Amino acid sequence: MNDLWKKRQQNYQSFLLKYSKYVLNDHFIIALLFFAGGLALAYSHLVKNLPNQPFWWEIPVVILALLFLLQFGRSVTLLQAADIVFLSPLEYQLPLYLKKAFRYSFARSGFIQILGWIVILPLIVQGLHWSNWLILLLLGQQLLLKYCWQQLDFAKAYQPAFAKVAWQIGIHWLLPLGCLTLLIWGRLPISLLIVIAGIFYLNHQIKLQQQAAVFSWKLMINLEEQRLQGVYRLINLFIDVPQIKGKVRRLHWFDRWLPSAQKTTNGFEFLFSRSFLRRSEYSGLYLRLILLMIFLNVIFQNNWLQLAVILIGIYLIGFQLFPLFSTFEENVFVHLYPISAQQQTDAFSKLLQRVLVIALLIGICSGQLAKISIENLIWQLLLGLVEIWIISKPFWQAHLRKNA
């Protein structure tokens, strides 16, 4: 089991390193620096202007920020679907495997908690005027809460009752909310004893169930598959990931706005438009990037930052829709259509233009809601339309020639 965990951990890290060069590309790093710089500047101004007497909203903001921070960093088991067959005879050795998985998961999530604590530290020091020992106490409690949070994830392996919604809400949300409120609002260190009691209880249950209960293979494999799909969807914002699993949904109410098979002379207009909407790996990606663009435009008050967000968002959307073109390549009936390859290319180019223009208009409107500027609107519209033409025409044609 020790060798199995090491091998799977190495494969998982190799996968992340393989795609990190696409995620952390030059364009994204530049955009991230702009984004982080803008947030840091706004945060710095906010902290410097805080009065000696804390505002009413400071304590709730700190509590909610730390509560939501706990939700980052899911448990990693790296279990696979085939394990239910091939590892069942070795089930008695699984506690060793799960112990290593828990240590790896807590190391990752603990690092995230420390980073978040460092970010929120200026607000606590400058706004709440806490002493050093209280600040360190808060960090210790945050790590203990995350430890308890992840213990529940591994307790499900032998006791499926812990997977019920009541336990999830209680350990993941209500317990942290209560402990953070006691320590931050009431400054009562007794909250640490509550967390420690929860840790001992879950640890006792895990040891007890490992000796008597059967390992919940399907539950743990499904949870790991859900976590991996989340990782794949994140990477899919930047590059096509073959492991991602999409869902197909029939959307009747969209029919009136889509090309009809009876009316259009280009059947690929019908196919591409419906595939884009029905397949969640494309429509879901589109919606996530649109929402991210809206969020960033509302936050940023700087005209140039808003323009950068819109242009980068359009580029990411257009680039990630390219794999949709080859969706029907393995369907033999598509090749029987009396439609030329140029018509197929034109149909996809037209779809790209439509969805990117909609994204551009939404991005411009969200920016104008944050800060009305006619000059900025004109620049965003002109540069956005130019970028859409470049992506849907010369850039798309170059991509086709490269992958022909």
C-alpha positions in Angstrom: 0.0 0.0 0.0 2.9 2.3 0.7 4.3 1.8 -2.8 0.8 2.2 -4.4 0.3 5.5 -2.7 3.7 6.8 -3.7 3.1 5.7 -7.3 -0.3 7.4 -7.5 0.9 10.5 -5.8 3.7 10.8 -8.3 1.3 10.2 -11.3 -1.1 12.9 -9.9 1.7 15.4 -9.4 3.0 14.7 -12.9 -0.4 15.3 -14.3 -0.6 18.7 -12.5 2.9 19.7 -13.7 2.0 18.6 -17.2 -1.0 21.0 -17.4 0.5 23.8 -15.2 2.5 25.1 -18.2 -0.8 25.7 -20.0 -2.6 27.2 -17.0 0.3 29.3 -15.8 1.1 30.7 -19.3 2.6 34.2 -19.9 -0.8 35.8 -20.6 -2.4 34.4 -17.5 0.5 35.3 -15.3 0.4 38.9 -16.5 -3.4 39.1 -16.0 -3.0 37.5 -12.6 -0.4 40.1 -11.6 -2.7 42.9 -12.7 -5.6 41.3 -10.7 -3.5 40.6 -7.6 -2.0 44.1 -7.8 -5.4 45.8 -8.0 -6.8 43.8 -5.1 -3.7 44.4 -3.0 -3.8 48.1 -3.6 -7.5 48.3 -2.7 -7.0 46.1 0.3 -4.0 48.3 1.5 -6.1 51.5 1.2 -8.9 49.8 3.1 -6.7 48.7 6.0 -4.9 52.0 6.3 -8.1 54.0 6.6 -9.6 51.8 9.3 -10.3 53.8 12.5 -9.2 52.9 16.0 -12.8 51.8 16.8 -13.7 48.8 14.6 -16.6 49.2 12.2 -19.6 46.9 12.8 -18.9 44.9 9.7 -15.2 44.0 10.5 -15.8 41.1 12.8 -18.5 39.4 10.6 -16.2 39.8 7.5 -13.3 38.1 9.3 -15.5 35.3 10.5 -17.1 34.7 7.1 -13.7 35.0 5.3 -12.2 32.3 7.5 -15.3 30.1 7.3 -15.2 30.2 3.5 -11.5 29.7 3.5 -12.0 26.4 5.3 -14.0 25.1 2.3 -10.9 25.2 0.1 -8.7 22.1 0.0 -10.7 19.0 -0.5 -9.5 15.6 0.7 -7.4 13.5 -1.8 -7.6 9.7 -1.9 -6.6 9.0 -5.5 -8.8 6.0 -5.5 -9.8 4.6 -8.9 -12.9 2.8 -10.2 -10.9 -0.5 -10.7 -9.8 -0.5 -7.1 -13.2 -2.0 -6.0 -12.1 -5.2 -7.9 -8.3 -5.3 -7.6 -7.8 -3.9 -4.1 -10.8 -5.7 -2.3 -8.5 -8.6 -1.2 -6.2 -6.1 0.4 -8.9 -4.2 2.2 -7.3 -4.9 5.5 -4.3 -2.8 4.4 -6.4 0.2 3.4 -6.0 2.1 6.8 -2.3 2.6 6.0 -3.2 3.9 2.5 -5.8 6.2 3.9 -3.5 7.5 6.6 -1.0 8.6 4.0 -3.8 10.1 1.9 -5.0 12.1 5.0 -1.5 13.4 5.7 -1.1 14.5 2.1 -4.5 16.2 2.1 -4.0 18.0 5.3 -0.6 19.3 4.2 -2.1 20.8 1.1 -5.1 22.3 2.8 -3.1 23.4 5.8 -0.9 25.4 3.5 -3.9 27.1 2.0 -5.2 28.0 5.4 -1.9 29.6 6.4 -1.8 31.6 3.2 -5.4 32.8 3.8 -4.6 33.7 7.4 -1.6 35.7 6.2 -3.8 37.6 3.8 -6.4 38.5 6.4 -3.8 39.2 9.1 -3.6 43.0 8.3 -7.3 43.4 8.8 -7.2 41.6 12.1 -4.1 43.6 13.4 -5.1 47.0 12.1 -8.9 46.7 12.4 -9.5 44.5 15.5 -6.2 45.4 17.3 -5.5 41.9 18.4 -2.5 40.8 20.5 0.0 38.4 19.1 -1.1 35.4 21.2 -4.7 35.8 20.1 -3.6 35.9 16.4 -1.6 32.7 16.8 -4.5 31.1 18.7 -6.7 31.9 15.7 -4.2 30.3 13.3 -4.1 27.2 15.5 -7.9 26.9 15.6 -8.1 27.4 11.8 -5.8 24.4 11.3 -7.6 22.3 13.9 -10.9 23.1 12.2 -9.5 22.0 8.8 -8.1 18.9 10.4 -11.6 18.1 11.8 -13.2 19.0 8.4 -11.0 16.5 6.6 -11.4 13.8 9.3 -15.1 13.7 8.5 -14.3 13.1 4.8 -12.2 10.0 5.8 -14.7 8.9 8.4 -17.2 8.3 5.5 -15.0 5.5 4.3 -16.2 3.1 7.0 -19.4 4.9 8.2 -21.6 6.1 5.3 -23.8 7.9 7.9 -21.2 10.6 8.0 -21.9 11.4 4.4 -25.4 12.6 5.3 -26.2 16.3 4.8 -26.7 16.9 8.5 -23.1 15.8 9.3 -21.7 17.7 6.3 -23.4 20.9 7.4 -22.6 20.4 11.0 -18.8 19.7 10.7 -18.1 21.8 7.5 -20.2 24.9 8.4 -21.9 25.0 11.8 -19.0 23.9 14.0 -16.5 26.3 12.3 -19.0 29.1 12.4 -19.6 28.6 16.1 -16.0 28.2 17.0 -14.9 31.3 15.0 -17.7 33.4 16.5 -16.6 32.4 20.0 -13.0 33.2 19.4 -13.3 36.3 17.2 -16.4 37.9 18.6 -16.3 36.7 22.2 -12.5 36.1 22.5 -13.2 32.9 24.3 -10.4 30.3 23.8 -12.9 27.6 24.9 -13.6 27.2 21.2 -10.4 25.3 20.8 -11.5 22.7 23.3 -14.7 22.2 21.3 -12.7 21.6 18.1 -10.3 19.2 19.9 -13.3 17.3 21.3 -14.7 17.0 17.8 -11.4 15.7 16.5 -11.1 13.1 19.2 -14.7 11.9 18.6 -14.2 11.5 14.9 -10.8 9.8 15.4 -12.4 7.3 17.9 -15.2 6.6 15.4 -12.7 6.0 12.5 -10.6 3.5 14.6 -13.8 1.8 15.9 -15.3 1.4 12.4 -12.1 0.2 10.8 -12.1 -2.9 12.9 -15.8 -3.8 12.3 -17.2 -2.0 9.2 -16.8 -2.7 5.5 -15.0 -0.1 3.4 -17.4 2.0 1.3 -15.7 1.6 -2.0 -18.4 3.2 -4.2 -18.9 6.2 -2.0 -15.1 7.0 -1.7 -14.5 6.4 -5.4 -17.4 8.7 -6.4 -16.1 11.4 -4.0 -12.6 11.2 -5.5 -14.1 11.3 -9.1 -16.1 14.4 -8.2 -12.9 16.1 -6.9 -10.9 15.2 -10.0 -13.7 16.5 -12.2 -13.4 19.8 -10.4 -9.7 19.9 -11.1 -10.3 19.0 -14.8 -12.9 21.8 -15.1 -10.4 24.3 -13.7 -7.7 23.2 -16.2 -10.3 23.1 -18.9 -10.6 26.9 -18.6 -7.2 27.1 -20.3 -6.8 23.9 -22.4 -8.9 21.0 -23.5 -8.7 18.1 -21.0 -9.7 14.7 -22.4 -10.6 13.3 -18.9 -13.4 15.7 -18.3 -16.9 14.2 -18.4 -19.7 16.3 -19.8 -23.4 15.9 -19.5 -25.9 16.3 -22.4 -29.2 18.2 -21.6 -32.1 18.7 -23.9 -33.2 22.4 -23.7 -36.5 22.7 -25.5 -37.0 26.4 -24.6 -33.9 27.4 -26.6 -35.3 26.0 -29.9 -36.9 29.3 -31.0 -33.6 31.1 -30.9 -31.5 28.4 -32.6 -31.1 27.5 -36.3 -33.8 25.0 -37.4 -32.8 21.8 -39.3 -35.7 22.5 -41.7 -34.8 26.2 -42.4 -31.0 26.2 -42.5 -29.0 25.3 -45.6 -26.0 24.4 -43.5 -26.6 21.5 -41.2 -23.5 22.2 -39.1 -25.1 25.5 -37.9 -27.8 23.3 -36.4 -25.4 20.8 -34.9 -22.8 23.2 -33.5 -25.3 25.5 -31.8 -27.1 22.6 -30.1 -24.0 20.8 -29.1 -22.6 24.0 -27.5 -25.8 24.5 -25.4 -26.4 20.8 -24.5 -22.9 19.7 -23.6 -22.0 21.0 -20.1 -18.2 21.0 -20.8 -18.7 23.9 -23.2 -21.8 25.7 -22.0 -20.7 25.3 -18.4 -17.2 26.6 -19.2 -18.8 29.6 -21.1 -21.0 30.5 -18.1 -18.2 30.2 -15.6 -16.0 32.5 -17.6 -18.8 35.0 -18.1 -19.5 35.0 -14.3 -15.8 35.5 -13.6 -15.7 38.4 -16.1 -18.7 40.0 -14.5 -17.2 39.6 -11.0 -13.9 41.1 -11.9 -15.4 44.0 -13.8 -17.6 44.9 -10.9 -14.6 44.8 -8.5 -12.2 46.8 -10.7 -12.9 50.5 -11.1 -9.9 51.1 -13.4 -10.8 51.4 -17.1 -7.7 49.6 -18.3 -8.1 46.7 -15.9 -11.7 46.2 -17.1 -10.6 46.3 -20.7 -7.9 43.7 -19.9 -10.4 41.4 -18.2 -12.8 41.6 -21.1 -10.1 40.9 -23.7 -8.6 38.0 -21.8 -12.0 36.6 -21.1 -13.0 36.6 -24.8 -9.6 35.0 -25.7 -10.1 32.2 -23.1 -13.7 31.5 -24.2 -12.8 31.4 -27.9 -9.8 29.3 -27.5 -11.6 26.7 -25.3 -14.4 26.3 -27.8 -12.1 25.1 -30.6 -12.4 21.4 -29.6 -16.2 21.7 -30.3 -15.4 21.7 -34.0 -14.2 18.1 -34.0 -17.2 16.8 -31.9 -18.8 15.0 -34.9 -15.7 13.8 -36.6 -16.2 10.2 -35.5 -19.9 10.2 -36.6 -20.0 8.5 -40.0 -23.3 10.1 -41.0 -21.9 13.6 -40.8 -19.5 12.8 -43.6 -22.5 11.7 -45.8 -24.0 15.2 -45.7 -23.8 17.1 -49.0 -21.9 19.9 -47.2 -18.4 21.0 -48.0 -15.6 21.4 -45.4 -15.7 25.1 -46.0 -19.3 25.3 -45.0 -18.5 23.4 -41.8 -15.7 25.8 -41.0 -18.0 28.8 -41.7 -20.7 27.4 -39.5 -18.3 27.1 -36.6 -16.8 30.5 -37.2 -20.3 32.0 -37.1 -21.1 30.3 -33.8 -17.8 31.6 -32.4 -18.7 35.1 -33.4 -22.2 34.9 -31.8 -21.1 33.6 -28.4 -18.1 35.9 -28.2 -20.2 39.0 -29.1 -22.7 38.0 -26.4 -19.7 37.7 -23.9 -18.4 41.0 -25.0 -21.7 42.8 -24.5 -22.1 41.2 -21.1 -18.6 42.2 -20.1 -19.1 45.8 -21.2 -22.4 46.1 -19.4 -21.0 44.8 -16.2 -18.1 47.3 -16.4 -20.5 50.1 -17.0 -22.5 49.1 -14.0 -19.4 49.5 -11.8 -18.3 52.7 -13.4 -20.0 54.5 -16.3 -17.5 55.8 -18.9 -18.5 56.4 -22.6 -14.8 56.5 -23.6 -14.1 53.2 -21.9 -17.3 51.7 -23.5 -16.1 52.7 -27.0 -12.6 51.3 -26.5 -14.0 48.0 -25.1 -16.4 47.7 -28.0 -13.9 48.5 -30.7 -11.0 46.3 -29.4 -13.4 43.5 -28.4 -14.9 43.4 -31.9 -11.4 43.4 -33.4 -10.3 40.5 -31.1 -13.5 38.5 -32.0 -12.7 38.9 -35.7 -9.1 37.8 -35.2 -10.1 34.7 -33.1 -13.0 33.6 -35.4 -11.2 34.2 -38.7 -7.3 34.2 -39.0 -6.6 32.6 -35.6 -9.2 29.9 -36.2 -7.9 29.3 -39.7 -4.3 29.0 -38.5 -5.5 26.5 -35.8 -7.2 24.4 -38.5 -4.1 24.3 -40.7 -1.9 23.4 -37.7 -4.2 20.5 -36.7 -5.1 19.3 -40.1 
